[in-house]
Amino acid sequence: MQSGVGASWHSLLRPTVGHGGSAFGGNPPVIPTHEKMWQSLERQAAWLGLKFIRAEMDWSQWQAAEGVFTWESPEMRILDRILRWAQAHGSDVMLQCMWTGVDYLAFPEYRGDPALSQVSAPADLDAFAAGWVTLLRELVERRGYTCIKWITLVNEPNYYWWLVPPDTPAAQDRARQGRHLADALDRVRTALASACLKVKIMGPDFTDLPVLSRLADEPWWPHVDDVDFHSYCSCFDWEEPSDQPAAGSYRLGERLQQTLVPYRAQTTAAGKGLYLTEFGTQTYGYRADDPAPGSFRSSLKDTELLIRALNLGVDGLNHWSFTNRGDADGQWQLVDTWDLRWKQWLPECVPHQDSYYVLGLALRHLPHRAVVLKTEVRGGGLEGIPRVWSAVVRSPRDNSLTVLIVNDADLPWTLTWSGLPSDREFHQLCSVAGRSPDDVLRYTARPGFRGKSAQEILPAFSLTVLTDAPLAPGGPGRW
């Protein structure tokens, strides 16, 4: 992998007038009142081992008016705190502009309407490019945040946040939008090169794992260093997509074969990386304070997606999201920062059941720039559908091994393992719905894994982690 796994960590404080999802309010202001919260967030980010962070911001937090730069706004203080943590821990950052959201950059047709100016593509691409240069000079050159490896110009431009007149939210010309996105990418890329800013451009940031005939035929393709997509509406291979609450649901395996398999071949041939910069689950519900996105079912499916993407050669994955209020479009968060009843920030963040003890457990054990080993699963299928998925990764730092196994069947399996090194002793963790956190986080020695083969019981509908380098219970995740 060129990077690692992690989660989105956003700096937006205030809700937007238009559609902004739940990308705001998950983190409190950086003021003394909330210092305990920030210290707890930093501890949890370290425990989860967030190696790849999608740091989200919007244009208005640093340049709300043309030519007027505000480097100490409440949102910029949050962004600075996130970047400071990432820099100290050696994590990679993709700096994500969610939307411009400022009147002066919007097309004239959209100005004066806060909802439309938020989702307008920038009309003046030279000013847009110059703004990126100014922002990166502040963050990379002046503040020294070399952890910023990529920038992304806009969130999900194929959905809502890149309107070009005469587009409306209900009627959009995707071809025209794509050409304007390509022009913006080209303009920003040229400006960064002229300024000698060695930050890569990631794109197109499309949702929801769209099936594209050939990436090289897309107008944005020549202008990005690495390619990224989002995934939200997949279900298990054994589920019927039309039975799921979310419209547009699809079977995970079918969509991966249509997208990541050919995309990996095409990006590799072109020398570009391939990333999933947002993944989560809308499939089972996501409105208001719906707990479905952070449920055990969703978290196990997200972990299966992670395993399968690792085996397909994806260079980095980023879960939506590390923090989230949880009362806007579902409970996506790995940790809770917001009191849903009293609508205020908690004194300190706490783990969010179940995402923290399923997906979070997997993130914690995956090393930075992991070497993904070839893995084969024989058996573990029902009615011709595989129900057991496994990935084995090696740390480039200390050569330690981690094995992730998801059993998405409602029955246990007795499996025989082979090919494990004979000179190592493995330890096991297992996450099953309803199991207490203390039980989930307690390693069990598996001395039988010494030698060429061993047997293990995989509980029904579970995640199993095997490692030859157990982590300290309260210590940081594997880097």
N, C-alpha and C positions, 0 to 999 in steps of 0.2 A: 504494500500500500504506500502511496505517496504521502498520506497523512494519517488520520486515525478516525476515531468515533467520538461523538460528543453531542451537544445539544445547543439549541438556540437560546441566546441570553440577550434580552432586548433592553434598550435604554429609553424607550418611549414611556412617558408618564401619563399623558392625557388622552382620553378617547377622542377619536376624530368625529367630524360631523357625518362624513360618508362612511362606507363600509371599511372598517379597519380590523375586523376580526377581534382577536383577543391579544393583539400585540402590544398592549399597553398595561401599565399598572402592576406588573408582576414583581417589580423591584421598587422599594421606597426611595425617596430622595437621599442623597448622601449628606446627611446632617447628623449632629451628635445624637439626636433622639433615636435614630435608627442604627447606630453603630453596632449594637449587639446583633441586629438582623444581618448587617453586612458581614460581620465576622462569621456568623453561622453559615451564611451563603458561601463564603469562601472556603470554609471547612467542608461543606457538602460538595462543592465543585471538585475539591481535591479528592474526597472520598470516592466520588463517582468516576474520577479520572477523566475529566473532560479534555480530550486531546485536540478536538476540532470544534471550534466555537463559531457559530454564525452570530456575529454581533450586529444587532439590528438598530438602525437609527432612521430618522427622517431629516430631510433638508432643513426644515424650519427650526430645528433645535440649535443650528449653528449659523444659518444665514436666512433668517426670516424675511429680511428686506434686502433688496439689491444693493450690493456693495457694503453691507453692514454685517460684520462678523462678530458672533457672540461665542466666546470660547469657554465661558463659565456659567452657561445656563444650567438649570437643574438636570436636564437630560444629558448634557455634555459631561457633567460631573459623574453621572452614572456610567456613561460610556468609558470615561477615563478609568473608573474603578475596575470595570470589566477588563479593559486592556492591560491595566497594571497587573491584575491577577494572571492573565494569560502570559504576559511577558515573563513574570517571575517563575511560572511553572513550565515554560517551554511549549505551550500549546499553540496550535496554528489558528489564525483568525481569518475568517472571511467577513469583511466589512460590508454589510448589506444595507443599501438604501431601500427602505420599504416603499416609499413614494416621495415625490418632491413636496407636494402639499403647500406650495407657496404661490401666491397670485402672480408674481412678476415673471416666473418661469412658465406659467400655464399659457396655453393658446388663448388668444383674446376672446374666443367664443365661450370659454369656460370661466373667465375671470369674474370675480364678484360672487360666485357661488362656491362656498367652502367645500361642498361635497364634490363638485366637478373639478375644481382646481386641485384637489387632493389627487384625483385619479388621472389628471391630464399628463400626457407625455410632455417633456420640455419643448417649448416652441423654439427657443434660441439655443441651439446645440453648442455653439461656441461658448456662451456663458455657462452652460452646463458643464462642459469640459474644463473650463477655467476654474469652476467651483470645486471640482474634484481635485485639481492640482493644489488649490489653496488648502483644502481639507487635509490632504495627505502630507503636504509640507508641514502643517501644524502637528499632525499625529505621528508621522514617521520621522521627519527630519528634526523638528524642534523637541518633541517629547520622547523620541527614540523608540517608538513601538515597532520594532522589527518583526514582531509576531504577526503583523498584518501581512498575510501572504497574497490575498486576493481582494478585489472589490467586485461587487455585483451592482449593476446600475439601478435595478428596480425589481421588486418582488412580483413574480408571476405575471409577466406582461401579456401572456396569452389568456389571462382570465379577466382582469378588471382594471388594473392599475397602469394602463398605457393607452389612454384614449387619444386619437388623432381626429380632428374635425373632418367630416361631420358625425363622427361616432357618438353614440349615446351608450350608457351602460347596457341597454337592452339590445342594441344593434351595433355590431362592430365589424370592421373590415380587417380581417386578420392579415391579409396580404399587405395592405397599406401599413398596418402597425409593424409588421415584420421588417419592411423596408426602412421605416423610421428608426426602429431599434438598431438595425445594422448601421445606419448613418450615425446614430449616437455612439455606438460602440467604436466605430472607426474614428470619430472625432475625439473621444476620450483616450483611446489608445495612442493616437498621434500626440496628444497633449502630454500624456504621461512620459512618452519617450523623449519629447523635447525638454521636459523638466528633469530628465534622468531619474525618474522615480521607478524603481525596479519592483513594482507591484503587479501581479498578474490580474487578468480580467477573467472572471468566471461568468458563464452564461449558457443557455438563455434563461435559466431559473423557471422553466415552464412546469406547470402542474397539468394533469395528474398522470405521470408517466405516459405522455402522448406517444402514439404510434406514428412515427415519421418514416417516410419511404427511404430516404437516404440523407444523413446529416449534412453531407457536403452540398446538398441542393438547397439547404436553408440559407437565407440571406445573412444571418448572424454568424454562420460557421467560420468564415475567414478571420473574424475579428475577436475571437475568444481564445485564450490560452488553454483553458480547461472547460469541460462541458458538465452542466448539472441539471438535474430534474428533481421534482418532488413526487411523493407517493402518499396517497391518503385513503383511497377507496377500495383497497384490495381486501379480499376475504380468503379464508383457507381454501385450498383446492377442493376439499370435499363439500364445501358449502355452495348453495345456489345463489348467485349474485342477485337475481331478481327478488329473492325473499328478504334481502337486507333493507334496513330503513333508509340508507343513503342511496339517492339516485346515482346511476352511473357506476355502481359497484362492479368489480371484476375479480375473477380468480387470480390469485397471486402468481401461480406458476405460468398460466397462459400469458399474462402480461409481461412477465420477465423474459419469456422466450421471444416475445414480439419486440422488446425494447432493449433491455440491458445486454442480451446476448449479441445482437448485431451492433449495438452502439459501442460495446467494448471492443469489438473487432475493428470498427471504423475509427474510433478515437486512438487506439493503439497504433494503427497504420499511419495516422497523422501526427503522432507524438503528443497527443493531448490526453490529459487525465479525465476520468469519468467519476462523477460524484452524485450522491443523493443528499442534497443539502436541506431537505425537510422530509421526514417520514413520520407518520403517525397513523391513526385510524379514525376516520369519520364513519366507517361502514356501519357501525352499530348504534349510531346516534352522536350528536355533538351540539345540540342547541342549549342556550342558556347555561345552566349549571349541571348539565347532563354528566354523570360520572363515567359514561361509556368510554371516552377516549383513554382514560387512565385505568380502566378495569383490568382484571387479570386476563380476560379473554383478549382484549385489544393488545395488552402488553406482551402476551405470549405470541400473538400473531406478528407484532412488530419485531420481536426477537427472532422469529423464524425468517422474516424478511431480511433482517440483519445477517443471519447465517447464510442465507441463499445468495445475498448480494456479495458477501465476502468470497464465496466460492466462485462467483462469476467475475471476480477481479475488480470490483469497485474500489476506488482509491481513498474514499472517505465517506462517512455517513454522519448525518446530523439530525437528531431527534427534535421535533417540535413538541415540548420545549422544556428547558430547565426550570424556569419559573413561569407562572401564569396565575392570574387572579382566579380563574375557574368559574366565573359567573357570567361570562360573555358568550362564548361559543363552546362550552364544554370544559372538562377538567383534564387538560393535557399535561400538567406539570409533573416533574419528578420530585419536586419539593413544594410544600405549601408555604406561602408567605402572606396569604390574605384570609381574613376572617369572613367567611361567607355570610354569617348571620349579622354581624355588626358592621360590615363593610369598612374595615380598616385593616392596616397591616398588623400582623402578629408581632410580638416582641422578638421572636427568633423563628427561623424557618424549621420545619419538621418534615420528615419523609412523607411522601404521598403514597398511600396504599392504593393500588398494588404496583404501580409503575416502578417505584423505587426498588422493590424487592424482586422484580422480574427483569425488565429491560435494564434498569439501573445496575443490577447484579452483573449482567453481561457486559455493559459498558465498563464497569469497574475492573474487569479482568482482562480486557483487550489492550495490548500494548500499542504504543505509538509506532506508526509505520510497520505494522506487524507483517511478518512473512506468513502467508497463508499456504498451508501444506495441502497436498492433494488428499482428499478424503473420499472414501467410498462406503456407502451404507447398503448392505445387502439384507433384504427382508424388511420388516417393519412397515408393511403395506396392507391395506384393506380394500377389497374390491378393485384392485388394480391401481389404487392411489397411494403414493408414499405418505407415511404419517410420521416418520422419524427423520430429522434433519440435523446434520452435524457439521461443524467446522473446527479445524485444528489450526492454531496459529502459534508461531514461535516469536519470541521477543528478540529484536536485533540487539538489545542491550546486554542481556544475560543468558540468552539461549533457552530461557524457560518456556514451557509448553502450557497452553491452555486449550481445553476441549469444551465446546459448547454443544449441547444436544437438546433439541426440542422434540418432545413427543406430543403431537397434537391430536392423538386418539384418546377416546374415553376408556381405555383399558391399558394395563401395564404391559411392558414387553420385557422378556429376558433376552438380553443380547450378549453375544460373545465379541470381545474386542481383541484385535490383534494389531501388531505393528508398533506397539508402544515400546519406548526404550527400556531395556532390562536393568539399567543402572539408576532408575529414578523411582521414587515413591510418590504416588498421586494421592491427592486429597479431594474430597467431593463436597459440593454444596448442592442442595436441591430445593427448588421453589415450586410449591403446589398450592393451589387455591385454599385459603383458610389456614395455612400453616403460620405459626407465630413468627415475627421477625427474628426472635432469638434462635429459633430452630432453623430458619432459612440461612442465617449468617454463621452457623456453627459448622466448621469443617469436620468431616469424618475421614479418618485415615483409611486408605484402601491399599494395604500392603499387597493384596492379591494382584494389583496391577503391575507388580514387578514381573518381569519375564515377558514371554512372547504373546501371551493371551490371558484374558480374564473375563469373567462373566459379571453382569450387573443388571439389576432390576431398574427399569425406567418407570416411575410412577405414571399413572394416567394423567394426561393434560398437564405437562410439567416442563420446567427447564432444569437441566442438570449441568453443572460446571465441574470440570475436573482440572486440576492444576498441580504441577510439581513444585510450585512456589507459592504457598499460601500467603495471603496478605494479612497484616495485623488488623484485628477487628475494627479498631478505630482509626487506623492509619490511612494514608492516601491509596488511591487505586494504582494499578500498574501503569507505568509510563514507558 
